[in-house]
Amino acid sequence: MSPNDQRKCPICGHLVTEQAEPRFKPFCSKRCANVDLGRWLGDTYAIPATEQEDEDGESSDMSGNA
Ligand SMILES: [Zn+2]
């Protein structure tokens, strides 16, 4: 067991690796951070309905067509 920075996201349960931005920790992504923030604010935050996205490293918040 190595004391790594690997923790589980309290929102989605994904493993938070070094790929996750430190400012979003302990969450895996900005989306999960917003979800937690929304809970704090009383669900008044605008949370995207699409929560079935794969965390492949490609954050497609907007429609980014290549
Ligand atoms: Zn997460």
N, CA, C, O and the ligand as a Tripos MOL2 file, in Angstrom:
@<TRIPOS>MOLECULE
protein
  265   263    67     0     0
PROTEIN
NO_CHARGES

@<TRIPOS>ATOM
      1 N           0.8430   -1.2000    0.0000 N.3       1 MET1
      2 CA          0.0000    0.0000    0.0000 C.3       1 MET1
      3 C           0.8730    1.2430    0.0000 C.2       1 MET1
      4 O           1.5610    1.5230    0.9820 O.2       1 MET1
      5 N           0.8490    1.9580   -1.0500 N.am      2 SER2
      6 CA          1.6540    3.1650   -1.1310 C.3       2 SER2
      7 C           0.7800    4.3930   -0.8780 C.2       2 SER2
      8 O          -0.3230    4.5080   -1.4120 O.2       2 SER2
      9 N           1.2800    5.2860   -0.0740 N.am      3 PRO3
     10 CA          0.5280    6.5050    0.2670 C.3       3 PRO3
     11 C           0.4100    7.4370   -0.9200 C.2       3 PRO3
     12 O           1.0630    8.4800   -0.9770 O.2       3 PRO3
     13 N          -0.4110    7.0590   -1.8450 N.am      4 ASN4
     14 CA         -0.5720    7.8880   -3.0330 C.3       4 ASN4
     15 C          -1.6590    8.9380   -2.8320 C.2       4 ASN4
     16 O          -2.2740    9.0370   -1.7700 O.2       4 ASN4
     17 N          -1.8680    9.7050   -3.8740 N.am      5 ASP5
     18 CA         -2.8910   10.7420   -3.7980 C.3       5 ASP5
     19 C          -4.2340   10.2260   -4.2860 C.2       5 ASP5
     20 O          -5.1310   10.9900   -4.6420 O.2       5 ASP5
     21 N          -4.3390    8.9140   -4.2900 N.am      6 GLN6
     22 CA         -5.5520    8.3440   -4.8600 C.3       6 GLN6
     23 C          -6.6660    8.2860   -3.8240 C.2       6 GLN6
     24 O          -6.5630    7.6010   -2.8070 O.2       6 GLN6
     25 N          -7.7040    9.0060   -4.1030 N.am      7 ARG7
     26 CA         -8.8820    8.9790   -3.2370 C.3       7 ARG7
     27 C         -10.1240    8.8080   -4.0950 C.2       7 ARG7
     28 O         -10.1030    8.9820   -5.3140 O.2       7 ARG7
     29 N         -11.1830    8.4670   -3.4250 N.am      8 LYS8
     30 CA        -12.4260    8.2810   -4.1620 C.3       8 LYS8
     31 C         -13.2850    9.5350   -4.0910 C.2       8 LYS8
     32 O         -13.4230   10.1680   -3.0440 O.2       8 LYS8
     33 N         -13.8480    9.8630   -5.2220 N.am      9 CYS9
     34 CA        -14.7210   11.0240   -5.2810 C.3       9 CYS9
     35 C         -15.9830   10.7530   -4.4570 C.2       9 CYS9
     36 O         -16.6610    9.7480   -4.6690 O.2       9 CYS9
     37 N         -16.2950   11.6470   -3.5230 N.am     10 PRO10
     38 CA        -17.4630   11.4610   -2.6520 C.3      10 PRO10
     39 C         -18.7770   11.6020   -3.4070 C.2      10 PRO10
     40 O         -19.8420   11.2810   -2.8810 O.2      10 PRO10
     41 N         -18.6960   12.0720   -4.6130 N.am     11 ILE11
     42 CA        -19.9150   12.2790   -5.3980 C.3      11 ILE11
     43 C         -20.2130   11.0700   -6.2660 C.2      11 ILE11
     44 O         -21.2670   10.4490   -6.1320 O.2      11 ILE11
     45 N         -19.2980   10.7380   -7.1470 N.am     12 CYS12
     46 CA        -19.5600    9.6670   -8.0990 C.3      12 CYS12
     47 C         -18.8160    8.3890   -7.7240 C.2      12 CYS12
     48 O         -19.1100    7.3200   -8.2590 O.2      12 CYS12
     49 N         -17.8640    8.4920   -6.8180 N.am     13 GLY13
     50 CA        -17.1590    7.3160   -6.3670 C.3      13 GLY13
     51 C         -15.9910    6.9410   -7.2590 C.2      13 GLY13
     52 O         -15.3470    5.9120   -7.0580 O.2      13 GLY13
     53 N         -15.7250    7.7810   -8.2410 N.am     14 HIS14
     54 CA        -14.5890    7.5050   -9.1060 C.3      14 HIS14
     55 C         -13.2810    7.7540   -8.3680 C.2      14 HIS14
     56 O         -13.2250    8.4940   -7.3860 O.2      14 HIS14
     57 N         -12.2630    7.1300   -8.8590 N.am     15 LEU15
     58 CA        -10.9680    7.2950   -8.2360 C.3      15 LEU15
     59 C         -10.3520    8.6270   -8.6700 C.2      15 LEU15
     60 O         -10.2070    8.9020   -9.8610 O.2      15 LEU15
     61 N         -10.0000    9.4330   -7.6940 N.am     16 VAL16
     62 CA         -9.4060   10.7300   -7.9900 C.3      16 VAL16
     63 C          -7.8990   10.5710   -8.1230 C.2      16 VAL16
     64 O          -7.1910   10.3710   -7.1360 O.2      16 VAL16
     65 N          -7.4310   10.6600   -9.3320 N.am     17 THR17
     66 CA         -6.0080   10.4660   -9.5850 C.3      17 THR17
     67 C          -5.3140   11.8060   -9.7880 C.2      17 THR17
     68 O          -5.9010   12.8650   -9.5690 O.2      17 THR17
     69 N          -4.0850   11.7430  -10.2020 N.am     18 GLU18
     70 CA         -3.3330   12.9760  -10.4240 C.3      18 GLU18
     71 C          -3.8800   13.7490  -11.6130 C.2      18 GLU18
     72 O          -3.6080   14.9370  -11.7900 O.2      18 GLU18
     73 N          -4.6630   13.0400  -12.4260 N.am     19 GLN19
     74 CA         -5.2250   13.6980  -13.5990 C.3      19 GLN19
     75 C          -6.2780   14.7210  -13.2070 C.2      19 GLN19
     76 O          -6.5490   15.6680  -13.9450 O.2      19 GLN19
     77 N          -6.8590   14.5190  -12.0470 N.am     20 ALA20
     78 CA         -7.8510   15.4660  -11.5820 C.3      20 ALA20
     79 C          -7.1750   16.7470  -11.1160 C.2      20 ALA20
     80 O          -6.0920   16.7310  -10.5310 O.2      20 ALA20
     81 N          -7.8390   17.8370  -11.3900 N.am     21 GLU21
     82 CA         -7.2690   19.1120  -10.9970 C.3      21 GLU21
     83 C          -7.3200   19.2700   -9.4850 C.2      21 GLU21
     84 O          -8.3420   18.9980   -8.8550 O.2      21 GLU21
     85 N          -6.2000   19.7150   -8.9070 N.am     22 PRO22
     86 CA         -6.0880   19.8340   -7.4430 C.3      22 PRO22
     87 C          -7.1630   20.7460   -6.8530 C.2      22 PRO22
     88 O          -7.6080   20.5430   -5.7230 O.2      22 PRO22
     89 N          -7.5710   21.7390   -7.6170 N.am     23 ARG23
     90 CA         -8.5500   22.6870   -7.0750 C.3      23 ARG23
     91 C          -9.9290   22.0630   -6.9860 C.2      23 ARG23
     92 O         -10.8160   22.5730   -6.3020 O.2      23 ARG23
     93 N         -10.0970   20.9380   -7.6950 N.am     24 PHE24
     94 CA        -11.3980   20.2840   -7.6570 C.3      24 PHE24
     95 C         -11.4300   19.1770   -6.6130 C.2      24 PHE24
     96 O         -12.4880   18.6210   -6.3180 O.2      24 PHE24
     97 N         -10.2840   18.8670   -6.0670 N.am     25 LYS25
     98 CA        -10.2390   17.8200   -5.0550 C.3      25 LYS25
     99 C         -10.9910   18.2630   -3.8080 C.2      25 LYS25
    100 O         -11.0370   19.4550   -3.5050 O.2      25 LYS25
    101 N         -11.5850   17.3110   -3.0770 N.am     26 PRO26
    102 CA        -11.4170   15.8690   -3.2500 C.3      26 PRO26
    103 C         -12.3150   15.2800   -4.3270 C.2      26 PRO26
    104 O         -12.5410   14.0700   -4.3550 O.2      26 PRO26
    105 N         -12.8200   16.1150   -5.2010 N.am     27 PHE27
    106 CA        -13.6940   15.6000   -6.2470 C.3      27 PHE27
    107 C         -12.8800   15.2820   -7.4860 C.2      27 PHE27
    108 O         -11.7650   15.7750   -7.6550 O.2      27 PHE27
    109 N         -13.4480   14.4540   -8.3510 N.am     28 CYS28
    110 CA        -12.6960   13.9890   -9.5090 C.3      28 CYS28
    111 C         -12.7380   15.0090  -10.6280 C.2      28 CYS28
    112 O         -11.8450   15.0500  -11.4740 O.2      28 CYS28
    113 N         -13.7650   15.8250  -10.6350 N.am     29 SER29
    114 CA        -13.8890   16.7690  -11.7240 C.3      29 SER29
    115 C         -14.6790   17.9880  -11.2790 C.2      29 SER29
    116 O         -15.2280   18.0320  -10.1780 O.2      29 SER29
    117 N         -14.7220   18.9580  -12.1500 N.am     30 LYS30
    118 CA        -15.4380   20.1830  -11.8300 C.3      30 LYS30
    119 C         -16.9280   19.9080  -11.6730 C.2      30 LYS30
    120 O         -17.6250   20.5530  -10.8910 O.2      30 LYS30
    121 N         -17.3850   18.9370  -12.4360 N.am     31 ARG31
    122 CA        -18.8130   18.6130  -12.3940 C.3      31 ARG31
    123 C         -19.2210   18.1250  -11.0100 C.2      31 ARG31
    124 O         -20.2300   18.5600  -10.4550 O.2      31 ARG31
    125 N         -18.4230   17.2180  -10.4650 N.am     32 CYS32
    126 CA        -18.7380   16.6860   -9.1390 C.3      32 CYS32
    127 C         -18.5780   17.7860   -8.0900 C.2      32 CYS32
    128 O         -19.3200   17.8260   -7.1090 O.2      32 CYS32
    129 N         -17.6210   18.6640   -8.2970 N.am     33 ALA33
    130 CA        -17.4360   19.7660   -7.3610 C.3      33 ALA33
    131 C         -18.6580   20.6700   -7.3890 C.2      33 ALA33
    132 O         -19.0810   21.1930   -6.3580 O.2      33 ALA33
    133 N         -19.2140   20.8460   -8.5650 N.am     34 ASN34
    134 CA        -20.4080   21.6740   -8.6870 C.3      34 ASN34
    135 C         -21.6050   21.0060   -8.0460 C.2      34 ASN34
    136 O         -22.4630   21.6690   -7.4620 O.2      34 ASN34
    137 N         -21.6580   19.7080   -8.1550 N.am     35 VAL35
    138 CA        -22.7510   18.9590   -7.5450 C.3      35 VAL35
    139 C         -22.7330   19.1420   -6.0400 C.2      35 VAL35
    140 O         -23.7660   19.3750   -5.4120 O.2      35 VAL35
    141 N         -21.5390   19.0330   -5.4730 N.am     36 ASP36
    142 CA        -21.4110   19.2060   -4.0330 C.3      36 ASP36
    143 C         -21.7380   20.6410   -3.6540 C.2      36 ASP36
    144 O         -22.3850   20.8980   -2.6380 O.2      36 ASP36
    145 N         -21.2890   21.5590   -4.4750 N.am     37 LEU37
    146 CA        -21.5670   22.9660   -4.2250 C.3      37 LEU37
    147 C         -23.0680   23.2290   -4.2800 C.2      37 LEU37
    148 O         -23.6120   24.0080   -3.4970 O.2      37 LEU37
    149 N         -23.7170   22.5640   -5.2190 N.am     38 GLY38
    150 CA        -25.1540   22.7300   -5.3660 C.3      38 GLY38
    151 C         -25.8930   22.2540   -4.1350 C.2      38 GLY38
    152 O         -26.9060   22.8280   -3.7350 O.2      38 GLY38
    153 N         -25.3730   21.1990   -3.5440 N.am     39 ARG39
    154 CA        -26.0080   20.6870   -2.3300 C.3      39 ARG39
    155 C         -25.8620   21.6870   -1.1970 C.2      39 ARG39
    156 O         -26.7620   21.8790   -0.3800 O.2      39 ARG39
    157 N         -24.7070   22.3100   -1.1770 N.am     40 TRP40
    158 CA        -24.4660   23.3040   -0.1380 C.3      40 TRP40
    159 C         -25.3880   24.5040   -0.3340 C.2      40 TRP40
    160 O         -25.8770   25.0890    0.6320 O.2      40 TRP40
    161 N         -25.6130   24.8500   -1.5560 N.am     41 LEU41
    162 CA        -26.4270   26.0290   -1.8490 C.3      41 LEU41
    163 C         -27.9050   25.6870   -1.8680 C.2      41 LEU41
    164 O         -28.7460   26.5640   -2.0660 O.2      41 LEU41
    165 N         -28.2230   24.4290   -1.6660 N.am     42 GLY42
    166 CA        -29.6220   24.0370   -1.6110 C.3      42 GLY42
    167 C         -30.1650   23.6780   -2.9700 C.2      42 GLY42
    168 O         -31.3160   23.9720   -3.2940 O.2      42 GLY42
    169 N         -29.3240   23.0360   -3.7680 N.am     43 ASP43
    170 CA        -29.7710   22.5730   -5.0850 C.3      43 ASP43
    171 C         -30.2480   23.7040   -5.9670 C.2      43 ASP43
    172 O         -31.0600   23.5040   -6.8700 O.2      43 ASP43
    173 N         -29.7480   24.8730   -5.7030 N.am     44 THR44
    174 CA        -30.1450   25.9950   -6.5530 C.3      44 THR44
    175 C         -29.1560   26.1740   -7.6960 C.2      44 THR44
    176 O         -29.3620   26.9710   -8.6120 O.2      44 THR44
    177 N         -28.0970   25.4170   -7.6110 N.am     45 TYR45
    178 CA        -27.0840   25.5270   -8.6530 C.3      45 TYR45
    179 C         -27.5310   24.7980   -9.9050 C.2      45 TYR45
    180 O         -28.2190   23.7790   -9.8390 O.2      45 TYR45
    181 N         -27.1380   25.3250  -11.0230 N.am     46 ALA46
    182 CA        -27.5230   24.7080  -12.2840 C.3      46 ALA46
    183 C         -26.6550   23.4960  -12.5640 C.2      46 ALA46
    184 O         -25.5040   23.6170  -12.9820 O.2      46 ALA46
    185 N         -27.2240   22.3410  -12.3270 N.am     47 ILE47
    186 CA        -26.4790   21.1110  -12.5470 C.3      47 ILE47
    187 C         -26.9160   20.4690  -13.8650 C.2      47 ILE47
    188 O         -28.1030   20.2270  -14.0850 O.2      47 ILE47
    189 N         -25.9660   20.2030  -14.7140 N.am     48 PRO48
    190 CA        -26.2850   19.5440  -15.9870 C.3      48 PRO48
    191 C         -26.9490   18.1960  -15.7690 C.2      48 PRO48
    192 O         -26.5790   17.4390  -14.8710 O.2      48 PRO48
    193 N         -27.9210   17.9170  -16.5950 N.am     49 ALA49
    194 CA        -28.7050   16.6990  -16.4000 C.3      49 ALA49
    195 C         -27.9360   15.4690  -16.8460 C.2      49 ALA49
    196 O         -28.2710   14.3420  -16.4810 O.2      49 ALA49
    197 N         -26.9160   15.6970  -17.6260 N.am     50 THR50
    198 CA        -26.1530   14.5680  -18.1440 C.3      50 THR50
    199 C         -25.0810   14.1650  -17.1460 C.2      50 THR50
    200 O         -24.0120   14.7720  -17.0890 O.2      50 THR50
    201 N         -25.3670   13.1590  -16.3770 N.am     51 GLU51
    202 CA        -24.3920   12.6790  -15.3970 C.3      51 GLU51
    203 C         -23.8950   11.2900  -15.7710 C.2      51 GLU51
    204 O         -23.3500   10.5650  -14.9390 O.2      51 GLU51
    205 N         -24.0870   10.9420  -17.0040 N.am     52 GLN52
    206 CA        -23.6720    9.6200  -17.4660 C.3      52 GLN52
    207 C         -22.4960    9.7440  -18.4190 C.2      52 GLN52
    208 O         -22.4210    9.0500  -19.4330 O.2      52 GLN52
    209 N         -21.5990   10.6230  -18.0850 N.am     53 GLU53
    210 CA        -20.4570   10.8280  -18.9610 C.3      53 GLU53
    211 C         -19.2770    9.9960  -18.4870 C.2      53 GLU53
    212 O         -19.0960    9.7400  -17.2970 O.2      53 GLU53
    213 N         -18.5140    9.6030  -19.4300 N.am     54 ASP54
    214 CA        -17.3260    8.8170  -19.0950 C.3      54 ASP54
    215 C         -16.1560    9.7440  -18.7750 C.2      54 ASP54
    216 O         -15.9170   10.7380  -19.4620 O.2      54 ASP54
    217 N         -15.4560    9.4000  -17.7440 N.am     55 GLU55
    218 CA        -14.3300   10.2190  -17.3490 C.3      55 GLU55
    219 C         -13.0630    9.7220  -18.0510 C.2      55 GLU55
    220 O         -12.1370    9.2040  -17.4260 O.2      55 GLU55
    221 N         -13.0620    9.8960  -19.3250 N.am     56 ASP56
    222 CA        -11.9090    9.4280  -20.0940 C.3      56 ASP56
    223 C         -10.8350   10.4960  -20.1960 C.2      56 ASP56
    224 O          -9.7960   10.2980  -20.8260 O.2      56 ASP56
    225 N         -11.0990   11.6120  -19.5740 N.am     57 GLY57
    226 CA        -10.1230   12.6790  -19.6410 C.3      57 GLY57
    227 C         -10.5380   13.7550  -20.6170 C.2      57 GLY57
    228 O          -9.9200   14.8170  -20.6910 O.2      57 GLY57
    229 N         -11.5710   13.4780  -21.3520 N.am     58 GLU58
    230 CA        -12.0380   14.4690  -22.3280 C.3      58 GLU58
    231 C         -13.2560   15.2040  -21.7520 C.2      58 GLU58
    232 O         -14.3820   14.7080  -21.7800 O.2      58 GLU58
    233 N         -12.9910   16.3750  -21.2450 N.am     59 SER59
    234 CA        -14.0800   17.1350  -20.6460 C.3      59 SER59
    235 C         -14.8350   17.9040  -21.7060 C.2      59 SER59
    236 O         -14.4220   18.9830  -22.1320 O.2      59 SER59
    237 N         -15.9440   17.3310  -22.1210 N.am     60 SER60
    238 CA        -16.7220   17.9750  -23.1610 C.3      60 SER60
    239 C         -17.9330   18.6550  -22.5400 C.2      60 SER60
    240 O         -19.0600   18.1680  -22.6300 O.2      60 SER60
    241 N         -17.6740   19.7710  -21.9200 N.am     61 ASP61
    242 CA        -18.7810   20.5220  -21.3340 C.3      61 ASP61
    243 C         -19.6090   21.1760  -22.4330 C.2      61 ASP61
    244 O         -20.8400   21.1300  -22.4240 O.2      61 ASP61
    245 N         -18.9180   21.7710  -23.3540 N.am     62 MET62
    246 CA        -19.5980   22.3760  -24.4960 C.3      62 MET62
    247 C         -19.5270   21.4250  -25.6880 C.2      62 MET62
    248 O         -18.8380   20.4050  -25.6560 O.2      62 MET62
    249 N         -20.2400   21.7800  -26.7110 N.am     63 SER63
    250 CA        -20.2070   20.9620  -27.9180 C.3      63 SER63
    251 C         -18.9610   21.3130  -28.7070 C.2      63 SER63
    252 O         -18.9820   22.1690  -29.5920 O.2      63 SER63
    253 N         -17.8960   20.6440  -28.3730 N.am     64 GLY64
    254 CA        -16.6420   20.9540  -29.0430 C.3      64 GLY64
    255 C         -16.4220   20.0360  -30.2370 C.2      64 GLY64
    256 O         -15.9590   18.9040  -30.0990 O.2      64 GLY64
    257 N         -16.7610   20.5440  -31.3920 N.am     65 ASN65
    258 CA        -16.5910   19.7300  -32.5910 C.3      65 ASN65
    259 C         -15.2080   19.9660  -33.1740 C.2      65 ASN65
    260 O         -14.7910   21.1050  -33.3830 O.2      65 ASN65
    261 N         -14.5110   18.8830  -33.4310 N.am     66 ALA66
    262 CA        -13.1580   18.9960  -33.9540 C.3      66 ALA66
    263 C         -13.1910   19.2120  -35.4430 C.2      66 ALA66
    264 O         -12.1400   19.3320  -36.0730 O.2      66 ALA66
    265 ZN        -16.6960   12.5150   -9.2020 Zn       67 ZN67
@<TRIPOS>BOND
     1     1     2 1
     2     2     3 1
     3     3     4 2
     4     3     5 am
     5     5     6 1
     6     6     7 1
     7     7     8 2
     8     7     9 am
     9     9    10 1
    10    10    11 1
    11    11    12 2
    12    11    13 am
    13    13    14 1
    14    14    15 1
    15    15    16 2
    16    15    17 am
    17    17    18 1
    18    18    19 1
    19    19    20 2
    20    19    21 am
    21    21    22 1
    22    22    23 1
    23    23    24 2
    24    23    25 am
    25    25    26 1
    26    26    27 1
    27    27    28 2
    28    27    29 am
    29    29    30 1
    30    30    31 1
    31    31    32 2
    32    31    33 am
    33    33    34 1
    34    34    35 1
    35    35    36 2
    36    35    37 am
    37    37    38 1
    38    38    39 1
    39    39    40 2
    40    39    41 am
    41    41    42 1
    42    42    43 1
    43    43    44 2
    44    43    45 am
    45    45    46 1
    46    46    47 1
    47    47    48 2
    48    47    49 am
    49    49    50 1
    50    50    51 1
    51    51    52 2
    52    51    53 am
    53    53    54 1
    54    54    55 1
    55    55    56 2
    56    55    57 am
    57    57    58 1
    58    58    59 1
    59    59    60 2
    60    59    61 am
    61    61    62 1
    62    62    63 1
    63    63    64 2
    64    63    65 am
    65    65    66 1
    66    66    67 1
    67    67    68 2
    68    67    69 am
    69    69    70 1
    70    70    71 1
    71    71    72 2
    72    71    73 am
    73    73    74 1
    74    74    75 1
    75    75    76 2
    76    75    77 am
    77    77    78 1
    78    78    79 1
    79    79    80 2
    80    79    81 am
    81    81    82 1
    82    82    83 1
    83    83    84 2
    84    83    85 am
    85    85    86 1
    86    86    87 1
    87    87    88 2
    88    87    89 am
    89    89    90 1
    90    90    91 1
    91    91    92 2
    92    91    93 am
    93    93    94 1
    94    94    95 1
    95    95    96 2
    96    95    97 am
    97    97    98 1
    98    98    99 1
    99    99   100 2
   100    99   101 am
   101   101   102 1
   102   102   103 1
   103   103   104 2
   104   103   105 am
   105   105   106 1
   106   106   107 1
   107   107   108 2
   108   107   109 am
   109   109   110 1
   110   110   111 1
   111   111   112 2
   112   111   113 am
   113   113   114 1
   114   114   115 1
   115   115   116 2
   116   115   117 am
   117   117   118 1
   118   118   119 1
   119   119   120 2
   120   119   121 am
   121   121   122 1
   122   122   123 1
   123   123   124 2
   124   123   125 am
   125   125   126 1
   126   126   127 1
   127   127   128 2
   128   127   129 am
   129   129   130 1
   130   130   131 1
   131   131   132 2
   132   131   133 am
   133   133   134 1
   134   134   135 1
   135   135   136 2
   136   135   137 am
   137   137   138 1
   138   138   139 1
   139   139   140 2
   140   139   141 am
   141   141   142 1
   142   142   143 1
   143   143   144 2
   144   143   145 am
   145   145   146 1
   146   146   147 1
   147   147   148 2
   148   147   149 am
   149   149   150 1
   150   150   151 1
   151   151   152 2
   152   151   153 am
   153   153   154 1
   154   154   155 1
   155   155   156 2
   156   155   157 am
   157   157   158 1
   158   158   159 1
   159   159   160 2
   160   159   161 am
   161   161   162 1
   162   162   163 1
   163   163   164 2
   164   163   165 am
   165   165   166 1
   166   166   167 1
   167   167   168 2
   168   167   169 am
   169   169   170 1
   170   170   171 1
   171   171   172 2
   172   171   173 am
   173   173   174 1
   174   174   175 1
   175   175   176 2
   176   175   177 am
   177   177   178 1
   178   178   179 1
   179   179   180 2
   180   179   181 am
   181   181   182 1
   182   182   183 1
   183   183   184 2
   184   183   185 am
   185   185   186 1
   186   186   187 1
   187   187   188 2
   188   187   189 am
   189   189   190 1
   190   190   191 1
   191   191   192 2
   192   191   193 am
   193   193   194 1
   194   194   195 1
   195   195   196 2
   196   195   197 am
   197   197   198 1
   198   198   199 1
   199   199   200 2
   200   199   201 am
   201   201   202 1
   202   202   203 1
   203   203   204 2
   204   203   205 am
   205   205   206 1
   206   206   207 1
   207   207   208 2
   208   207   209 am
   209   209   210 1
   210   210   211 1
   211   211   212 2
   212   211   213 am
   213   213   214 1
   214   214   215 1
   215   215   216 2
   216   215   217 am
   217   217   218 1
   218   218   219 1
   219   219   220 2
   220   219   221 am
   221   221   222 1
   222   222   223 1
   223   223   224 2
   224   223   225 am
   225   225   226 1
   226   226   227 1
   227   227   228 2
   228   227   229 am
   229   229   230 1
   230   230   231 1
   231   231   232 2
   232   231   233 am
   233   233   234 1
   234   234   235 1
   235   235   236 2
   236   235   237 am
   237   237   238 1
   238   238   239 1
   239   239   240 2
   240   239   241 am
   241   241   242 1
   242   242   243 1
   243   243   244 2
   244   243   245 am
   245   245   246 1
   246   246   247 1
   247   247   248 2
   248   247   249 am
   249   249   250 1
   250   250   251 1
   251   251   252 2
   252   251   253 am
   253   253   254 1
   254   254   255 1
   255   255   256 2
   256   255   257 am
   257   257   258 1
   258   258   259 1
   259   259   260 2
   260   259   261 am
   261   261   262 1
   262   262   263 1
   263   263   264 2
@<TRIPOS>SUBSTRUCTURE
     1 MET1         2 RESIDUE 1 A MET
     2 SER2         6 RESIDUE 1 A SER
     3 PRO3        10 RESIDUE 1 A PRO
     4 ASN4        14 RESIDUE 1 A ASN
     5 ASP5        18 RESIDUE 1 A ASP
     6 GLN6        22 RESIDUE 1 A GLN
     7 ARG7        26 RESIDUE 1 A ARG
     8 LYS8        30 RESIDUE 1 A LYS
     9 CYS9        34 RESIDUE 1 A CYS
    10 PRO10       38 RESIDUE 1 A PRO
    11 ILE11       42 RESIDUE 1 A ILE
    12 CYS12       46 RESIDUE 1 A CYS
    13 GLY13       50 RESIDUE 1 A GLY
    14 HIS14       54 RESIDUE 1 A HIS
    15 LEU15       58 RESIDUE 1 A LEU
    16 VAL16       62 RESIDUE 1 A VAL
    17 THR17       66 RESIDUE 1 A THR
    18 GLU18       70 RESIDUE 1 A GLU
    19 GLN19       74 RESIDUE 1 A GLN
    20 ALA20       78 RESIDUE 1 A ALA
    21 GLU21       82 RESIDUE 1 A GLU
    22 PRO22       86 RESIDUE 1 A PRO
    23 ARG23       90 RESIDUE 1 A ARG
    24 PHE24       94 RESIDUE 1 A PHE
    25 LYS25       98 RESIDUE 1 A LYS
    26 PRO26      102 RESIDUE 1 A PRO
    27 PHE27      106 RESIDUE 1 A PHE
    28 CYS28      110 RESIDUE 1 A CYS
    29 SER29      114 RESIDUE 1 A SER
    30 LYS30      118 RESIDUE 1 A LYS
    31 ARG31      122 RESIDUE 1 A ARG
    32 CYS32      126 RESIDUE 1 A CYS
    33 ALA33      130 RESIDUE 1 A ALA
    34 ASN34      134 RESIDUE 1 A ASN
    35 VAL35      138 RESIDUE 1 A VAL
    36 ASP36      142 RESIDUE 1 A ASP
    37 LEU37      146 RESIDUE 1 A LEU
    38 GLY38      150 RESIDUE 1 A GLY
    39 ARG39      154 RESIDUE 1 A ARG
    40 TRP40      158 RESIDUE 1 A TRP
    41 LEU41      162 RESIDUE 1 A LEU
    42 GLY42      166 RESIDUE 1 A GLY
    43 ASP43      170 RESIDUE 1 A ASP
    44 THR44      174 RESIDUE 1 A THR
    45 TYR45      178 RESIDUE 1 A TYR
    46 ALA46      182 RESIDUE 1 A ALA
    47 ILE47      186 RESIDUE 1 A ILE
    48 PRO48      190 RESIDUE 1 A PRO
    49 ALA49      194 RESIDUE 1 A ALA
    50 THR50      198 RESIDUE 1 A THR
    51 GLU51      202 RESIDUE 1 A GLU
    52 GLN52      206 RESIDUE 1 A GLN
    53 GLU53      210 RESIDUE 1 A GLU
    54 ASP54      214 RESIDUE 1 A ASP
    55 GLU55      218 RESIDUE 1 A GLU
    56 ASP56      222 RESIDUE 1 A ASP
    57 GLY57      226 RESIDUE 1 A GLY
    58 GLU58      230 RESIDUE 1 A GLU
    59 SER59      234 RESIDUE 1 A SER
    60 SER60      238 RESIDUE 1 A SER
    61 ASP61      242 RESIDUE 1 A ASP
    62 MET62      246 RESIDUE 1 A MET
    63 SER63      250 RESIDUE 1 A SER
    64 GLY64      254 RESIDUE 1 A GLY
    65 ASN65      258 RESIDUE 1 A ASN
    66 ALA66      262 RESIDUE 1 A ALA
    67 ZN67       265 GROUP 0 **** ****
